[in-house]
Amino acid sequence: MKTMLGIMKKRKNDIPENILSIFEDIVQTYSGNECDNRFMEAMGNHLTKEQRFKLWEQLGGCQGTGQDKIRKAFALEHADNPLPVRLELYLNTFVKDHSGKTRNITLNEENHTLTITFACDECFRHTLDGKLTAPFVLYYESCAGGRMYGLEKALGIKLKINSMDIPQLGVSKERPCIYTFDIVK
């Protein structure tokens, strides 16, 4: 959460000093899962949804997982193809049979959005075993930033979080998250 605190301190994120001090205290006082949980709870209590989206766009979960070289190579190889073709190739290369966490990705060319149906149950399992005690919805907001990051790298586009539909009863393949991203360029 120290990295997130650094991002929060950037002037462009407009987080007031009195709110920043809450997060600074958490990072200085706690460590490990307790720090993560308290930090996430504070994000839910003291930041607007729009502020959280803006932060997760800069540092979403599951970034830097070793897949960046593969994603960048894919983007370079298919850079000359139009976005619908790149997306189809991406689905066939990375998502394949839709049996993994990514259930589907839909391009809406009319309103310039990508919608991803995603069913990672790892965060939800961590809530069940007590590692994560903050509302799990906040962890899935972080997850949206990670999904956005991966798509940007592989498709060679810039995205912005538009909306999230996160099941209140927990995420599973039967109840996936639905993240919608605006295509910026």
N, C-alpha and C positions, 0 to 999 in steps of 0.2 A: 504494500500500500504506500510505501515511500515514493515509488515512481508516480503513482496516481496523485499523491499530494503535490509533487513537483509540477505535474500538469495543471492541477487546480490553481496553482499560484501564478500561472501565466496570465498576463493582463487580458488577453483576448477572451478568457473564460469568464470574466466578470464575477468572480466569487468574492463577496465582501470579506474584509479582513476579520470581522468578528466571527464569521462562519469558518474561515480558514483556521482560526485558532482552535476550534473544536477538533478539527482533524489533526492538527499538529499535536495537540494533547494526547489524542488516541495513539498516534504513532510513537510518541515518546514514552507512553505509559505501558503499552501492551505489546505482545509479540505473538507470532504464529497465528493459529486459528482464531484466538481471542481478539487479536488486533484486526484481522480480516472481518470478523463478524461485527465488531463494534464500528468499524469504519463503514461497512455496508449499511448498517442500521442508521448511522448518522447521515449517510447519503440519502437514504429514504426519508429521514425526518427533516433534513435541513436544506435539501436541494429540490428544485422543481424537476419534473420529468424531462423538460427540455434541457436543463443544465446537465442532468445525468446523461442524456443521449449525446450531448456535445462532448462530454468527457469520454464516454465509451467509444465514440468515433475516433478518438485519439489514442486510446489504450484499452482495447477490448480484451476479453479473456482468450486464452489459447493462441496467442500470437507468439511467433518465434518458435514454432514447434519443429523446425527443421525442414519444413516443406517449402520455404521461400524460394530456394533455388529451382525446385521443380515448377513452382507456379510461375516464376519469372521466365523460365525457359519456355514454358507453354505459351505465355503471353507474347514473347518474341516470335515464336514459331507461327503463331496465328494472328499476328497484328494486322495483317492486310485483309483479313476476313471481316465482313460486317458482324455486328454484335450478335444477331440471332444465330449465325453460323458458329461463332466462337462459343456461345452458350451451349449449343448442341454438342459441340466437340468436348466442352468442359464436362457436361453431364455424362457423355459416353466414356470419358477418360477418368474422371475422378469419382463420379457418383455411381456409375455403372447400373447395377440392377435395383437401385433404390432400397436396398435392404439395410443400409447403414444408418447413420445419424441423419444425414441429409435425405429427406423424403422426396423433395421436388424443388425445382426452381422454375419460376414462371416469369417471362419477360412480357411486360405490357408496353409496347412501343408507343401506343397512343398517349399514355400519361407518363411515360419515361420512368417506369419503376421496375424493380426486380423484387419478386416475392419468393422467399425461401421458407419451406416447411421443414422444420428441424426438430429432431426428437432425441436430443442428448439427455439421457436420464442420470448422468453422473452427478450433477449438482443436486438433483432431487434425492438420490441415494445418500449423498453426504448429509442431507438434512435428516434423513432417517437414522443414520448412525451417530448423529450428534456433532459432526465436524462443523457443519454450517448451522448456525442458529438464527441468523438474520432471515427475514422473509425471502424464500427462495426466488421469488419474482425478481428481486434485485440482482441475484446472480445471473439470471437469464438475460437481464439487460446487458451485463458484461459480455455474455455469450454472443449477443447480437453484434457487438463491436468486433468480436473475433471472426464471426461469419462474414461480416462486411470486409474486413481486412483481407481474408483469403480470396474472396471474389474480386476485390480490386486488383490484387497482385496477379491473379490468373487471367482475368479478362482485360486487364489494362485499362480500367475505367476508374472514375472517381464516384463514390457513393456517399449518401447522407442518410442517416436513420430517419425514416418517415413515421413508422408505427410498429408496435409489437402487440401480438395477441398471445399471452402466456396463460395456459390453463391454471386456474386456481387450485385444482385438485392434484396438481403435480404433472410432470411431463413424462410421456411415454410414447411409444410408437403409435398407440391408439389416440393419444392426446398430445400432438406435437405443438411446438411454438410456431407462430407464423410471424416472420419478420418482413417488413416491407421497407425497401430502400429506394430513395430517389436517385436517379442517374444524373449526376452533375455534369459529367463530360465523358 
